[in-house]
Amino acid sequence: MRQAIRLLPETTANRIAAGEVVERPAAVVKELVENALDAGATRIAVTLEGGGIERILVEDDGAGMGPEDLALCVERHATSKLPEEAMLFRIATLGFRGEALPSIGAVAQLTITSRPRAGDAHALTVEAGRKGAVLPAAGAPGTRVEMRDLFRVVPARRKFLKSPRSEAEAAIEMVRRLALAWPQVGFRVSHDGREVLALPVQAQEARIHALLGADFAAAALPVAAEAGGMTLAGLAAQPAYTRATGTEQHLVVNRRPVRDPLLRLALRVAYRDLIAAGRHPVAALFLDLPPEAVDVNVHPMKTELRFREEAGVRGMLIAALRRSLAAGAGVAVPAPALTQYRPSPGGWSGWRPRGPAPLPAAPAMLASGRGFDETQLGLAPPEPAPSPIATLPLGFAPPRPAAAPPPASAPADHPLGRPLAQLLETYILAEAPDGALILVDQHAAHERLTHEALRTQLVEGGVRAQPLLLPAVVDLPPADAARLLGFAEGLARLGLEIEGFGPGAVLVRALPALLGAADPAPLLRDLAEELAESGEALALERRLDAAIARLACHGSVRAGRRLAPDEMAALLRQMEATPRAATCSHGRPTFLRLGPAELESLFGRR
């Protein structure tokens, strides 16, 4: 039977609307802290009990409210943040819709005590949507908002909350993200009587280091750019420092922490061929642009945005990150965690991890960056290498006695130092100018050098091909052969010229010159596998880049090759001059650094 349409009671409508804004205690904390920031607070204290389910208290020293404003602040669609309707399309505050306080009051007990800097304090209580009277109270300048018993009047929703510990962690993480965007504000968070976060007023870079930790600070590279009225600044970790998830990707737009898909995609593209599959980069990036150039009213929690010039934002972010990541291997030395013994008062305490060694001091993070080039959205290198890339010869002489010993010390402008020996015919042991030991994976390092050389040639117009004196016939499964022939035009740009030669066979007429006399059969099999994994819908540039990585792997010095001292030294010098040489084409580190401090710790000297 058809039911007549009717208006819902105001209390029921408010509780339904609260579902958009108040999902869990972390959402309550977010709304209350954002209100405090918009009020000009310089100190904000957050108290949680029972994971925020039982009680949340947010205190600030902001502007405060008089009795008239206090009575209106819990009415739906009442706000002081939109002085005129036209500002709806150029939001310059964190919150603006006037729904947070009435939504919280509809599903919990809410008490607000506020005092303007030149006035008296007053208090107001809202319980399950019923507003009380504004009464005189005692309180310091600023605002004190207390919420108790979240979802008490909607127990069905309360059952969907996680454990108090999980809810507390989410609320604390929300404060961390807001604190990262507002370093000029001091934050304090306590949970069940224990202080869990204390941050004084700090400079932006100091706040990043305090929240992301010493390991990130040691691995961070400055990122800066400016173009088209947009300014980007921040820190991004070098490729050797990654995480299993993207939770440590902190993106701030106009002082608003966001998890915007466009920005996260740009971050992945910038690190695309520098980190291993399944790993995620770590970064803290701050983007400022005119308020009218971004729409923040896309997501109820305002964590996703809509940019007026999406291509420009994406291009600037990718180009800036690639410039920062383009340093040679000697500029940013990765030092993954070392496993080692450490002495303790009771003797040797066993194996414990160590963080990365400190890097050379980075320049000021907020220095102005250069503009960006849209060509860098594809395969274009962010900047040319300091000198033309000259790869090592692929045909090495057979093992021979070592030549004369290298110089007694390495010049200071050679951060990877002088080669000392080759270990297991796979690793190069070198001594850095400061006495640190450098261990280089010769195959991974030369793979990156070949990759960058091929990429540079491709951008300049195509990889130079070397015709084969006698074309080679490679037998493949029919599906693989068809896949390769369907991508023959793209492979020709990479210097690999092929054509069909009957069912399940491919005729190879030319190979990339950098690969020398490589066997085409395993190369074609790997390329067919790569194309099968990448799929037909993937952009040509991405498929070309994946093919370059395969070509580089097949054209690089293999493990088990004996290298002469001069060949080892040449490899180190080219690594120092080649962009992104700290990782191979598959994202693995090309070298490790064991500094004096790590050596002393290994031997129990500190």
Stockholm file with secondary structure:
# STOCKHOLM 1.0

chainA/1-606         MRQAIRLLPETTANRIAAGEVVERPAAVVKELVENALDAGATRIAVTLEGGGIERILVEDDGAGMGPEDLALCVERHATSKLPEEAMLFRIATLGFRGEALPSIGAVAQLTITSRPRAGDAHALTVEAGRKGAVLPAAGAPGTRVEMRDLFRVVPARRKFLKSPRSEAEAAIEMVRRLALAWPQVGFRVSHDGREVLALPVQAQEARIHALLGADFAAAALPVAAEAGGMTLAGLAAQPAYTRATGTEQHLVVNRRPVRDPLLRLALRVAYRDLIAAGRHPVAALFLDLPPEAVDVNVHPMKTELRFREEAGVRGMLIAALRRSLAAGAGVAVPAPALTQYRPSPGGWSGWRPRGPAPLPAAPAMLASGRGFDETQLGLAPPEPAPSPIATLPLGFAPPRPAAAPPPASAPADHPLGRPLAQLLETYILAEAPDGALILVDQHAAHERLTHEALRTQLVEGGVRAQPLLLPAVVDLPPADAARLLGFAEGLARLGLEIEGFGPGAVLVRALPALLGAADPAPLLRDLAEELAESGEALALERRLDAAIARLACHGSVRAGRRLAPDEMAALLRQMEATPRAATCSHGRPTFLRLGPAELESLFGRR
#=GR chainA/1-606 SS CCCCCCCCCHHHHHHHHHHHHCSSHHHHHHHHHHHHHHTTCSEEEEEEEGGGTSEEEEEECSCCCCHHHHHHTTSTTCCSSCSSGGGGGSCCSSCCSSCHHHHHHHHSEEEEEEECTTSCCEEEEEETTEECCCEECCCCSEEEEEEESTTTTCHHHHTTSCCHHHHHHHHHHHHHHHHHHCTTSEEEEEETTEEEEEECSCCHHHHHHHHHHHHHHHHEEEEEEEETTEEEEEEEECTTSEESSSTTEEEEETTEEECCHHHHHHHHHHTTTTSCTTCEECEEEEEECCGGGEECTTSTTSCSCEETTHHHHHHHHHHHHHHHHTCCTTTSCCCCCEEEEEEETTEEEEEEEECCCCCCCCCCTTSCCCCCCGGGGTTCCSSCCSSCCCCCCSSCCCCCCCCSCCCSSCCTTCTTCEEEEEETTTEEEEECTTSCEEEEEHHHHHHHHHHHHHHHHHHTTCCCEEEEEEEEEEECCHHHHHHHHHTHHHHHHTTCEEEECSTTEEEEEEEEGGGCSCCHHHHHHHHHHHHHHHCTTSCHHHHHHHHHHHHHHHTSCCTTCCCCHHHHHHHHHHHHHSTTTTBCTTSCBSEEEECHHHHHHHTTCC
#=GC SS_cons         CCCCCCCCCHHHHHHHHHHHHCSSHHHHHHHHHHHHHHTTCSEEEEEEEGGGTSEEEEEECSCCCCHHHHHHTTSTTCCSSCSSGGGGGSCCSSCCSSCHHHHHHHHSEEEEEEECTTSCCEEEEEETTEECCCEECCCCSEEEEEEESTTTTCHHHHTTSCCHHHHHHHHHHHHHHHHHHCTTSEEEEEETTEEEEEECSCCHHHHHHHHHHHHHHHHEEEEEEEETTEEEEEEEECTTSEESSSTTEEEEETTEEECCHHHHHHHHHHTTTTSCTTCEECEEEEEECCGGGEECTTSTTSCSCEETTHHHHHHHHHHHHHHHHTCCTTTSCCCCCEEEEEEETTEEEEEEEECCCCCCCCCCTTSCCCCCCGGGGTTCCSSCCSSCCCCCCSSCCCCCCCCSCCCSSCCTTCTTCEEEEEETTTEEEEECTTSCEEEEEHHHHHHHHHHHHHHHHHHTTCCCEEEEEEEEEEECCHHHHHHHHHTHHHHHHTTCEEEECSTTEEEEEEEEGGGCSCCHHHHHHHHHHHHHHHCTTSCHHHHHHHHHHHHHHHTSCCTTCCCCHHHHHHHHHHHHHSTTTTBCTTSCBSEEEECHHHHHHHTTCC
//
